[in-house]
Amino acid sequence: MKISYFWTSGTIITGRGSLKRIADEAKGLGATRVLIVTDPVLLKTGLIERVKEALAPAGLETGIFSGVEPEPRLQIVTECLKAVKEGGYDLIVAVGGGSSMDVSKAASVLMTNPGTINDYLGVNLIPRPGIPVIAVPTTAGTGSEVTPIAILSDVEEQLKKGVVSPYLLPRVAIVDPELTVTMPPAITAATGMDALTHAVESYISVNATPITDILALEAIRLIALNLRTAVANGQDIEARSNMSMASLLAGIAFANAGVGAVHALAYPLGAQFHVPHGVANAVLLPYVMESNLLGALPRFKTMALAMGEKVEDLSDRLAADKFNEAIKLLAADIRIPLHLRELGVTAESIPGMAEGAAKVTRLLANNPRILSVSDIREIYERAF
C-alpha cells in the first residue's frame, strides 16, 4: 500500500435541523464577532435570517457580506477581506454554494498572512492558518465545506485558478439538508452532477486510496438513486438528505484523491463563457470519461455497478460503455445540456480553450490517462 494522507474539516455536523448547532460551535471557537458571507440571491430568500436566528443564542455580534458572485473573481476575495477587517470579525460563517465558501476560506487566511490572494495561487503556499470558518452549504454539489481548496476566476487570463492548502479547511462544516429544499430544479441538477463528477474523478484518480474509494462509490450510488427525485420534487426530504450526504462524501473523496480532466476542461468554460461550474462539469463528464476509460477499465465496471447497471456478466470494456450510457441518461433525464454549443461556446474558441485547459497541470496530473493539447481539443470537439 502506498503512503497517503487524509484531510477533512475539523468537525462535520450532518442531519436535518443541524443548523441549530451553529451557536454552540461558534462559542466553542471563541468567537466574539461573526461575519456571514453569502450572495445577493440567498440574502433575498430569508435563509440568512434563519442563520442569524440560529446564531443568536451565542450572543455574538453579526454582520453580512453579500457580495459573492458566481465563479467569483479574485477581486471578490479582496472585498470580503476588507469587510472582515473593518468589522473586526474573528469568525466567518460561509452560507451558500461553493462560491461563498471559497471566498470565505480565502479571506480567512488573508487575515493572518501577508499579501493578496494572488500570492497564494498554487499548492501549499500559505504559511499560517486563518481565522475560523464555519461552512454551511445550501446546495448539494461542490463539497467545498470539506475541501482545502478555493477556486477563483482570473479575468485577465480568462482562467479559473486554485489555492490549495490544509489551512483552507473549514473548522466546522454543518450540512443540513433542510437548507437545500428551496433549490430550483436546474440548480439541483447542476450541483448534483457536480457532486457526481467529484465522486467519479476521485475514484479513477491516480491518487485514489482505499478510504477515498469507499466514499466515492457510496456517493455515486446515492446520486444515481436520488438525483432524479431531488430534481423532480425538491420537497422530498429523503432525496435531499441523500444528496447532501452524497455531496459531502464526494467532497471528502476529491479533497484527498483529487479531480482530473473534467475539471481542467471545465475551467475555461467558466472563465470565458461564464458557464456555471456544475453545468460545465456535467456536459463534459461523459466525453472525458470516454477518453479516460482505457486508463482505468476495471474501475469503470465498479462504477457502473454503483450506478445500478447490470454489468456483472459483461467484460470491463463493455461495462465501461454502460457506465457512460448511464451518465448520459441521467443527464438527459434532469435536462442537463448534452453539448457545448448549447451553452454558447463557439467552435472557434476550442483551440484556445484546449491550450488553457492544458495549463491546469495540477488537475491533469491526477487523470488516469495522459492528455496532450491535441487530445483535449478532440474531447472539446466531441462535446461540441
URMO-V868446 format. One record per pair of residues at least 12 apart in sequence whose ideal C-beta (glycine too) atoms are under 7 Angstrom apart, sorted by the first residue. I is the first residue (numbers start at 1). J is the second residue. D is the distance in whole Angstrom. If there is no record, write none. Layout:
BEGIN
I,J,D
I,J,D
END
This chain:
BEGIN
4,209,5
6,211,6
6,256,5
7,148,6
7,166,6
7,169,6
7,255,6
7,256,6
8,146,5
8,169,7
8,252,5
8,255,7
9,145,6
9,146,5
9,169,5
9,170,5
9,171,7
9,172,7
9,173,4
10,171,5
10,172,6
11,25,7
11,171,7
11,172,5
12,146,7
12,173,5
12,175,7
13,172,7
13,174,5
14,175,5
14,245,7
14,248,7
16,176,7
16,177,6
16,178,5
16,237,7
16,241,7
17,176,7
17,178,6
18,174,5
18,175,7
18,176,4
19,50,7
19,51,7
19,54,5
19,136,7
19,174,6
19,176,4
19,179,7
20,54,6
21,174,7
22,54,5
22,55,6
22,134,6
22,174,6
23,54,6
23,55,5
23,56,7
23,57,4
23,58,4
25,134,6
25,172,5
26,55,6
26,58,5
26,60,6
26,91,6
26,134,7
27,58,5
29,91,6
29,132,5
29,171,6
31,60,6
31,90,6
31,91,4
32,60,6
32,61,7
32,90,6
33,60,6
33,61,4
33,87,6
33,88,6
33,89,5
33,90,6
34,55,6
34,60,5
34,62,5
34,89,6
34,91,5
34,93,6
35,63,5
35,65,6
35,83,6
35,84,6
35,87,6
35,89,4
35,92,5
36,48,6
36,51,6
36,62,6
36,64,5
36,93,5
36,95,6
37,65,5
37,68,6
37,80,6
37,92,6
37,94,5
37,100,5
37,103,6
37,104,5
38,64,7
38,66,5
38,68,6
38,95,5
38,96,5
38,100,5
39,66,6
39,68,4
39,69,7
39,96,5
39,99,7
39,100,6
40,66,5
42,95,6
42,96,5
42,138,6
43,66,4
45,182,7
47,138,7
47,179,7
48,64,6
48,95,6
51,93,7
51,95,5
51,136,7
63,87,5
63,89,7
65,80,5
65,83,4
67,79,5
67,80,7
68,96,7
68,99,5
68,100,5
68,103,5
69,99,7
70,99,6
70,276,6
71,99,7
71,153,5
71,160,7
71,270,5
71,274,6
71,277,7
72,99,5
72,102,7
72,103,5
72,152,6
72,153,6
73,152,7
73,153,5
73,155,6
74,117,6
74,118,6
74,152,5
74,154,6
76,103,6
77,103,6
77,106,4
77,107,6
77,117,5
77,152,7
78,116,7
80,103,5
80,107,4
81,107,5
81,110,5
84,107,6
84,111,6
90,131,6
91,131,7
91,132,5
91,134,7
92,104,5
92,107,7
92,108,5
92,131,7
92,133,5
93,134,5
93,136,6
94,133,6
94,135,5
94,136,7
95,136,5
95,138,6
96,138,5
97,137,7
97,138,7
97,139,4
97,142,6
97,191,7
98,142,3
98,144,4
98,277,7
101,135,5
101,137,7
101,144,4
101,145,6
102,144,6
102,150,4
102,151,6
102,152,7
104,133,5
105,133,6
105,150,5
105,168,4
105,170,7
106,150,4
106,152,7
106,163,6
108,130,3
108,131,5
108,133,5
109,126,5
109,130,4
109,167,6
109,168,7
111,130,5
111,131,5
112,128,5
112,129,7
112,130,5
112,131,7
113,126,6
113,127,6
113,128,6
117,152,7
117,163,7
120,163,5
121,161,5
121,163,6
123,164,4
123,362,7
124,164,7
124,165,6
125,165,7
126,165,4
126,167,5
129,167,5
130,167,6
132,171,4
133,170,4
133,171,6
134,170,6
134,171,7
134,172,4
134,174,7
135,170,4
135,173,5
136,174,5
136,179,7
137,175,6
138,179,5
138,180,6
139,180,6
139,183,6
139,187,7
139,191,4
140,180,5
140,191,6
140,192,6
140,195,6
140,243,4
140,244,5
140,246,7
140,247,4
141,191,3
141,192,6
141,194,4
141,195,5
141,247,5
141,278,5
142,191,7
142,194,6
143,195,7
143,198,6
143,247,5
143,248,7
143,250,6
143,251,2
143,254,7
144,251,7
145,170,6
145,173,4
145,175,7
145,251,7
146,173,6
146,248,6
146,251,4
146,252,5
146,255,6
147,251,6
147,255,4
148,164,6
148,165,6
148,166,5
148,168,5
148,169,5
148,255,6
149,162,6
149,164,5
149,168,6
150,162,7
150,163,5
150,168,6
153,270,7
153,271,5
158,271,5
158,272,5
159,267,6
159,268,6
159,271,5
159,356,5
160,267,4
160,270,5
160,271,5
162,362,7
175,244,5
175,248,5
177,237,7
177,240,4
177,241,4
177,244,4
180,240,5
180,244,6
181,234,6
181,235,6
181,237,7
181,240,6
183,234,6
185,231,5
185,234,7
188,230,5
188,231,5
188,234,6
189,231,5
189,334,4
189,335,6
189,336,6
190,276,6
190,278,3
190,279,5
190,282,6
191,278,5
192,223,6
192,227,4
192,230,7
192,243,6
193,278,6
193,281,6
193,282,3
193,285,7
193,331,7
193,336,6
194,277,6
194,278,4
194,281,5
195,219,7
195,223,6
195,246,6
195,247,4
195,250,5
196,220,7
196,223,5
197,262,5
197,281,4
197,285,5
198,250,4
198,251,6
198,253,7
198,254,4
198,259,6
199,216,4
199,219,4
199,220,5
199,223,7
199,250,4
199,253,6
200,220,7
200,285,7
200,303,6
201,254,6
201,259,4
201,260,5
201,262,6
201,263,7
202,216,5
202,253,4
202,254,4
202,257,4
202,258,7
202,259,6
203,216,4
203,217,7
203,299,6
203,303,6
204,292,6
204,296,4
204,299,5
204,368,5
205,257,4
205,258,5
205,260,6
205,366,4
206,366,6
206,368,6
207,257,5
207,258,5
207,366,6
208,257,5
209,256,7
209,257,7
212,253,4
212,256,5
212,257,4
215,249,4
215,252,5
215,253,4
216,250,7
216,253,4
217,302,7
217,306,5
218,249,6
219,246,4
219,249,4
219,250,4
219,253,7
220,303,6
220,306,4
220,307,6
221,306,5
222,242,5
222,245,6
222,246,4
223,243,7
223,246,5
224,306,7
224,307,5
224,308,5
225,242,7
226,239,4
226,242,4
226,243,5
227,243,6
227,330,7
227,334,6
228,333,6
228,334,6
230,243,5
231,334,5
258,363,7
258,366,4
259,363,6
259,366,6
260,363,6
260,364,7
260,366,5
260,367,4
261,288,5
261,292,7
261,364,6
261,367,5
261,371,6
262,281,6
262,284,5
262,285,5
262,288,5
263,281,7
263,363,5
264,357,5
264,360,4
264,363,4
264,364,5
265,284,5
265,288,6
265,357,5
265,376,6
265,379,6
265,380,7
266,280,4
266,281,5
266,284,6
267,357,6
267,360,6
268,353,4
268,356,4
268,357,6
269,345,7
272,349,7
272,353,7
273,343,6
273,344,6
273,345,6
275,343,5
279,336,7
279,343,7
282,331,6
282,336,5
283,336,7
283,337,6
283,338,7
283,340,6
283,343,7
283,383,6
284,383,6
285,327,6
286,324,5
286,327,5
286,328,5
287,379,5
287,382,5
287,383,4
288,379,6
289,324,5
289,327,7
290,324,6
291,369,6
291,375,7
291,379,6
292,367,7
292,368,6
292,369,5
293,320,4
294,369,6
295,368,3
295,369,4
296,368,4
297,316,4
297,317,6
297,320,6
298,316,5
300,316,7
300,319,6
300,320,4
300,323,5
301,316,5
301,319,4
301,320,7
303,323,5
304,319,5
304,322,5
304,323,4
304,326,7
307,323,6
307,326,5
309,322,5
309,323,7
309,326,5
339,383,6
339,384,6
340,380,7
340,383,5
340,384,5
341,384,6
347,384,6
350,377,6
350,380,5
350,381,6
350,384,7
351,377,6
353,380,6
354,373,5
354,376,4
354,377,4
354,380,6
355,373,6
357,376,5
358,373,5
358,376,6
END
